[in-house]
Amino acid sequence: MGNRLSKIATRTGDNGSTGLGDGSRTEKDSLRIQAIGDIDELNSQLGLLLCDKLDLALRETLLSIQHDLFDLGGELCIPGYTLISDAQVARLDRLLEKYNADLPPLKDFILPGGSHAAALAHVCRTVCRRAERSIVSLGKSETVSEALRQYVNRLSDLLFVLSRVLNRADGGNDVLWQKDRMRDA
């Protein structure tokens, strides 16, 4: 891998195309590149969340997810190649169960916000949902593994749950949507 990254500015993309991991080229605005970019943005947003003070277990969880997202991007970069497994999806299911166990049931919708870390988790959730939409769109014209789609779906759910966990860890609560609030006339 060291030689592959020795020259960053190759100028090969000046014509609006980019190289994939299998050596083929595609347009920079293709559905595949859109999905890869959305996953890259999600990974970057998780990196920003990791700049906040988090407990060690959660920090390790998020770092593991960042590695999974890099694998996921690699799978998208090499058509027909599989890196995301059912075991990784099952791990997210276990994390969802673990982190959701101590949360009170939701009776109202919540607004993104509360603590800084919780708000960042909500941003990660929305970027994850966009990435999921990009992957679903790609899957309509090219093969995308079921585990890959499931992974991003579970991850967005986990990020929602983690936003609630982070609000509680900061001593606060969820920001509840107020259906009957006063509205300016």
N, C-alpha and C positions, 0 to 999 in steps of 0.2 A: 504494500500500500504506500510505502514511503515515496517511491518513484512516481506514483500516480499523482501525488499532490505537490510535486516539486515545482510545477509551473502552474500558477493559478490563472493568469491572463493568457489564454491560448488564442484568443481572437476567432476561434472556430464558431462561436455563436453570433458573430456580427451579422450574419444573414438571417437571424431569427430562428435558428434551429439549435438544438442542444443534443448532446450525446447521452445515450442510455447505457446502463451497466453491461448490456450485451454487445455493445459496439455499434448498435444501430443509432440513427438520428431521428428526431421528431421535432415538430414545431414547438416553440416555447409556450404557445398558448393552447397546446393540446390538452385534452382531458387528463391524460396521465401526468403531465407536468403540473397541471392545476392541483391535482391530488397530492403530488409530492410536495409542492409548495405549501399547501395547507397543513400537511403533517410537519413540515419543517417549522412553520410558524407556531404550531402548537408546542413543539419541542422547545422553541425559544421562549414562549410564554411560560412554560413550566420552569425553565431556567430562571426567569424573573421571579416566579413564586418562590423558588428555592433560595432567593436572596433574603427572604423574610426569615424571622426566627421561628423555627418549626421544631417539634419534638423529633428525636432521633429516628424513631420507628417510621414516622410519616416521611421524614427526609429520605430515608432509605427506600421507602415505597416509591416516592416520586422519582428518585434517581433510577430505580429499576424500570419504571415506566418510560423514562427518557431513553434508556437503552433499547427497550422494546420499540419505541417510536423510530429510532434509528434503523432497527431491523425492518420495521414496517415500510419505511421509506426505501430501503434497499430492495424489498420485495416488489414495490411499485416500480423501481428503477430497472428491474430485470424482468421483462415480461415472461410469464410462465414459471418463474422461480418462486419457491415458497420458503418463507422464514418464520412467519407467525403461525403458532401451533394452537391446537385446542387446549393444551396445558396452560398457555398464557391467558387464554380467555377464562379458563376455570380459575386461575389465580385471581383475576379481576372479580369474578363472582364471589370468591372467598373474602376478598378485601371489602367488597360491598356489604356482605353479611356482617363482617367484623365491625366496620365503622358505622353501620346503620343501627347496630344492636342497641346502643345506648342513647339514641336520639329519640326525642318525643315524636309521636306521629304528627304528620302535617295535617292541619285542618283548613289552612288557607294557603294561597300561593305566596311565594316569597319573592322579594325584589333582590337583585344583585346588590350586595353591599355588606355593611357591618364592619368588620375589621379589614385592614388592608389586605391581609393574606386571603381572607374569604372572598373579597372582591376580585382579587387576582385569580382565585380558583374559578369564579364565575366567568371571567374572561377566557380562561382555558377551556371551560365547558362550551362556551359559544363557538370558539375556534374549532373545537373537536367536532361539534355538530356540523359546522361548515365542511370540515374535512370528510366527515361521513357522507354528506350530500355529494361531494366531489367524487368519492369512491363509488357511490351508488351510480352516479352518472357514467363513470368510466366503465362500470360493470355492465352497462347496457350495450356497449359496443366491443368490449374486450373482456377476457377472462380475469376475474378477481376472486381470490379464494374466500370461501365462506368464513373462515377463521379471521381473516383480515377485517371483513365487514363487522363481524361480531365483536372484535376487539375494540374498534372505535365506538361502537354503540355502547358497550359496557363501560368504556372509559368515560364517556360523557356522563353517564349515570353516576359513576364513582366520583367524578369531579363535583357534581352537584352535592352529593353526600359530604364530601370533604369540605365544601364551603360551609356547610352547617357545623361540622366538627370544628373547623377553624374559628368560627364565631364563638363557639362555646369555650374553646381553649383560651380565647382572648377575654373571657369573662362576659361576653355579650350574648345576644340572641339573634335569631334570624330577623330580617327586616320584612315584616308582613305587609302584603298588599291590602289596602283598606278599600273594600268595595264601596262602602257608603260614605267615603270621605267627602268633605265639602269641596265642591268644584266651583271655580270662578264662572260666573254666568256670562 
